[in-house]
Amino acid sequence: MTSQKRDLRTARTILELLVAALAISGVALAQQKPWHIKGQLSEACTCNVPCTCNFGERPSPYEYCYAMWSYWVQEGNWDQVKLNDLRIGGVDGPVGILGLLDARADPAQRTAMENIWHLVSGRLLCLMRLWPFKAGGAEPRPNRPARQSSIIRTRYADRQFLGFEYVPIEQVITERGTRLTFSDKGGFEANYIFGRDPTRPVTVTNNVSWPIPISIKGKTIFFKYGDKYNQLDYQGTNANQGHFDLSHTEAGALPMMPPN
């Protein structure tokens, strides 16, 4: 290796370390701010019902799990900034992840919502892509279930963060189902799945993917979305609905960086 190439590699390494340090310091400053949000989460994905990712398993029937979601903050704040009745959402598609935030937010609320999005949604998107491997670190065979162990490694490559867009978000929740719409980009509608007792929907407690103690299981009537990055068109897929209560005491995530 020539001296010039070695110097370039050294400079690149230093730059990467500086970027990582700035990201860590940025999230540390963000986490110093007290925040608390509670309300309703509506989410759907491209997996069959039930989404196997919710149980720490591989996506099914595809090798991917693309999702749309929205946290309807019925009561919340970031430090002194009130966030009541605003929505913090996103779409994860083939090209990457786009944060979709409530267009009604003022400048202070937008900053607060972006910080919370990184701390909450960014971490969850990492968790959705965790896969339990056996201690040896080898990937399990496709025809065999994973063996749970204390070692967890990232199964999927890091997703590309596509930045934020502010759009009108409609999130409707009823006793029979839920509907989420991101302006003219699309969204989903889902009916709840009812069990032997026809008055009660099927629920799952303590699911792996989303921070809702009890998730009502649903099945999409449609799951359709399109923008300059991602296009999704599915139906009959998994949906979750449930209450959330999150705060600065939660473990956060490093902020995602949009493409240059």
C-alpha positions as CSV (number, residue, x, y, z in Angstrom):
1,M,0.0,0.0,0.0
2,T,1.4,3.4,-1.0
3,S,1.8,6.2,1.6
4,Q,-0.8,8.3,-0.1
5,K,-3.4,5.5,0.1
6,R,-2.5,4.8,3.7
7,D,-3.0,8.5,4.6
8,L,-6.4,8.5,2.8
9,R,-7.6,5.5,4.7
10,T,-6.4,7.0,8.0
11,A,-8.2,10.3,7.2
12,R,-11.4,8.4,6.3
13,T,-11.3,6.4,9.6
14,I,-10.8,9.6,11.6
15,L,-13.8,11.2,9.8
16,E,-16.0,8.2,10.5
17,L,-15.1,8.3,14.2
18,L,-15.8,12.0,14.4
19,V,-19.2,11.5,12.7
20,A,-20.0,8.7,15.2
21,A,-18.9,10.8,18.1
22,L,-21.1,13.7,17.0
23,A,-24.1,11.4,16.6
24,I,-23.6,10.0,20.1
25,S,-23.2,13.4,21.6
26,G,-26.3,14.6,19.8
27,V,-28.5,11.8,21.1
28,A,-27.0,12.3,24.6
29,L,-28.1,15.9,24.5
30,A,-31.5,14.9,23.2
31,Q,-31.9,12.4,26.0
32,Q,-31.2,15.0,28.6
33,K,-34.6,16.6,27.7
34,P,-37.5,15.1,29.7
35,W,-40.3,13.9,27.4
36,H,-43.4,11.8,27.8
37,I,-46.0,10.7,25.2
38,K,-49.0,8.5,25.5
39,G,-51.8,7.6,23.1
40,Q,-52.6,5.1,20.3
41,L,-50.3,3.3,17.9
42,S,-51.7,2.1,14.6
43,E,-49.4,-0.2,12.5
44,A,-49.5,-2.6,9.6
45,C,-46.9,-4.4,7.6
46,T,-46.4,-6.8,4.7
47,C,-46.3,-10.0,6.7
48,N,-49.1,-12.5,7.0
49,V,-51.3,-12.6,10.1
50,P,-49.8,-12.9,12.7
51,C,-46.6,-11.0,11.8
52,T,-43.9,-13.5,12.8
53,C,-41.5,-10.5,13.5
54,N,-43.8,-9.7,16.5
55,F,-42.6,-13.0,18.0
56,G,-38.9,-12.6,17.1
57,E,-39.0,-14.8,14.1
58,R,-38.3,-14.4,10.4
59,P,-40.7,-12.3,8.2
60,S,-43.4,-14.4,6.5
61,P,-44.2,-15.0,3.7
62,Y,-41.6,-12.7,2.3
63,E,-37.9,-12.2,3.2
64,Y,-38.8,-8.6,4.2
65,C,-41.3,-6.8,6.5
66,Y,-42.2,-3.3,5.3
67,A,-44.4,-1.3,7.6
68,M,-46.5,1.8,8.1
69,W,-47.2,3.2,11.5
70,S,-48.3,6.3,13.5
71,Y,-48.1,7.2,17.1
72,W,-51.2,9.4,17.9
73,V,-49.9,11.4,20.8
74,Q,-53.1,12.1,22.7
75,E,-51.1,13.6,25.6
76,G,-47.4,14.5,25.5
77,N,-44.5,16.9,25.8
78,W,-40.9,17.3,24.9
79,D,-39.5,19.4,27.8
80,Q,-41.9,22.4,27.8
81,V,-43.2,21.8,24.3
82,K,-46.7,20.3,24.2
83,L,-47.4,17.6,21.6
84,N,-51.1,16.9,22.3
85,D,-53.1,15.5,19.4
86,L,-50.1,15.3,17.0
87,R,-49.0,12.2,15.1
88,I,-45.5,10.8,14.7
89,G,-45.4,8.2,11.9
90,G,-43.3,6.6,9.2
91,V,-43.1,4.2,6.3
92,D,-40.4,1.5,5.8
93,G,-40.2,0.3,2.2
94,P,-37.7,-1.2,-0.3
95,V,-35.6,1.9,-0.6
96,G,-35.6,3.0,3.0
97,I,-37.4,4.6,5.9
98,L,-39.2,7.9,5.6
99,G,-40.4,9.8,8.8
100,L,-43.9,11.2,8.2
101,L,-44.9,13.8,10.8
102,D,-48.0,15.9,11.4
103,A,-48.2,18.9,9.2
104,R,-50.1,20.9,11.9
105,A,-47.0,21.1,14.1
106,D,-45.3,24.4,14.7
107,P,-41.5,24.8,14.5
108,A,-40.9,24.0,18.1
109,Q,-43.1,20.9,17.9
110,R,-41.4,19.8,14.7
111,T,-38.0,19.8,16.4
112,A,-39.5,17.9,19.3
113,M,-41.2,15.3,17.1
114,E,-38.1,14.7,15.1
115,N,-36.1,14.0,18.3
116,I,-38.7,11.7,19.6
117,W,-39.0,9.9,16.2
118,H,-35.2,9.1,16.3
119,L,-35.4,8.0,19.9
120,V,-38.5,5.8,19.6
121,S,-39.1,4.8,15.9
122,G,-35.3,4.5,15.1
123,R,-34.8,2.1,18.0
124,L,-37.9,0.0,17.1
125,L,-36.8,-0.3,13.5
126,C,-33.6,-1.8,14.8
127,L,-35.4,-4.1,17.1
128,M,-37.7,-5.3,14.3
129,R,-34.5,-6.5,12.6
130,L,-33.0,-8.4,15.4
131,W,-32.8,-12.1,15.1
132,P,-31.8,-14.5,17.9
133,F,-28.9,-16.7,16.8
134,K,-27.4,-19.7,18.5
135,A,-24.2,-19.0,20.4
136,G,-21.9,-20.0,17.6
137,G,-23.1,-17.0,15.6
138,A,-24.1,-19.0,12.5
139,E,-27.3,-18.1,10.8
140,P,-30.0,-20.7,11.4
141,R,-31.0,-22.9,8.5
142,P,-34.1,-21.6,6.7
143,N,-36.1,-24.8,7.4
144,R,-35.4,-24.7,11.1
145,P,-36.6,-22.3,13.8
146,A,-34.1,-20.2,15.6
147,R,-32.9,-21.3,19.0
148,Q,-33.4,-18.6,21.6
149,S,-30.2,-17.6,23.4
150,S,-28.6,-14.7,25.2
151,I,-26.8,-13.6,22.0
152,I,-28.6,-11.4,19.6
153,R,-27.1,-10.1,16.4
154,T,-28.5,-7.9,13.7
155,R,-30.0,-10.0,10.9
156,Y,-30.6,-7.2,8.4
157,A,-28.4,-4.5,7.1
158,D,-29.0,-1.0,8.4
159,R,-31.9,0.7,6.6
160,Q,-31.4,3.9,4.7
161,F,-33.1,6.9,6.5
162,L,-34.7,9.1,3.9
163,G,-35.4,12.1,6.1
164,F,-38.7,13.7,7.2
165,E,-41.8,15.0,5.5
166,Y,-44.7,16.8,7.0
167,V,-48.1,15.7,5.8
168,P,-51.7,15.7,7.0
169,I,-52.1,12.4,8.9
170,E,-55.5,10.8,9.5
171,Q,-55.7,8.1,12.1
172,V,-59.1,6.6,12.8
173,I,-59.7,4.0,15.5
174,T,-63.0,2.2,16.1
175,E,-64.3,-0.8,18.0
176,R,-64.0,-2.9,14.8
177,G,-60.8,-1.7,13.2
178,T,-58.3,1.1,12.3
179,R,-57.4,3.3,9.4
180,L,-54.2,5.3,8.8
181,T,-53.8,7.8,5.9
182,F,-50.7,9.9,5.0
183,S,-52.3,12.6,2.8
184,D,-52.5,11.5,-0.8
185,K,-49.5,9.1,-0.4
186,G,-51.7,6.3,0.9
187,G,-52.0,4.2,4.0
188,F,-53.9,1.2,5.2
189,E,-57.2,0.1,6.7
190,A,-57.6,-3.0,8.8
191,N,-60.4,-4.9,10.5
192,Y,-59.8,-6.5,13.9
193,I,-59.7,-10.2,14.2
194,F,-62.3,-11.6,16.6
195,G,-61.9,-14.9,18.5
196,R,-64.3,-17.4,20.0
197,D,-65.9,-14.7,21.9
198,P,-67.3,-12.5,19.1
199,T,-67.3,-9.4,21.4
200,R,-63.5,-9.4,21.9
201,P,-60.7,-9.0,19.3
202,V,-57.7,-11.3,19.4
203,T,-54.8,-9.7,21.4
204,V,-51.1,-10.4,22.0
205,T,-49.2,-9.1,25.0
206,N,-45.6,-8.1,25.2
207,N,-44.9,-8.4,21.4
208,V,-41.3,-8.0,20.3
209,S,-41.6,-5.3,17.7
210,W,-43.8,-2.5,19.1
211,P,-44.0,-0.8,22.5
212,I,-47.6,-1.6,23.3
213,P,-48.3,-3.8,26.3
214,I,-51.4,-5.3,24.5
215,S,-51.7,-5.3,20.7
216,I,-55.1,-5.9,19.0
217,K,-54.5,-8.1,16.0
218,G,-56.0,-7.0,12.7
219,K,-56.0,-7.9,9.0
220,T,-55.6,-5.2,6.3
221,I,-58.3,-4.5,3.8
222,F,-55.7,-2.6,1.8
223,F,-52.1,-1.6,2.5
224,K,-51.1,0.8,-0.3
225,Y,-48.6,3.7,-0.4
226,G,-46.5,5.5,-2.9
227,D,-43.9,8.3,-3.0
228,K,-40.7,9.1,-4.9
229,Y,-38.9,6.5,-2.8
230,N,-41.2,3.6,-2.0
231,Q,-44.2,1.9,-3.6
232,L,-46.2,-0.6,-1.6
233,D,-49.4,-2.5,-2.6
234,Y,-50.7,-5.4,-0.5
235,Q,-53.8,-6.6,1.2
236,G,-54.8,-9.2,3.8
237,T,-51.6,-8.5,5.9
238,N,-50.9,-8.0,9.6
239,A,-52.0,-5.0,11.6
240,N,-51.5,-4.0,15.2
241,Q,-53.4,-1.5,17.4
242,G,-52.7,-0.5,21.0
243,H,-52.0,2.0,23.7
244,F,-48.5,3.3,24.3
245,D,-46.9,5.2,27.2
246,L,-43.3,6.2,26.5
247,S,-40.8,8.6,28.1
248,H,-37.2,9.6,28.4
249,T,-36.7,6.6,30.6
250,E,-36.8,4.4,27.5
251,A,-33.6,3.2,25.9
252,G,-33.0,5.4,22.8
253,A,-31.3,4.9,19.5
254,L,-28.7,6.8,17.6
255,P,-30.2,9.3,15.2
256,M,-30.5,8.1,11.6
257,M,-28.8,10.2,9.0
258,P,-30.6,11.1,5.7
259,P,-28.8,10.7,2.4
260,N,-26.7,13.6,1.1
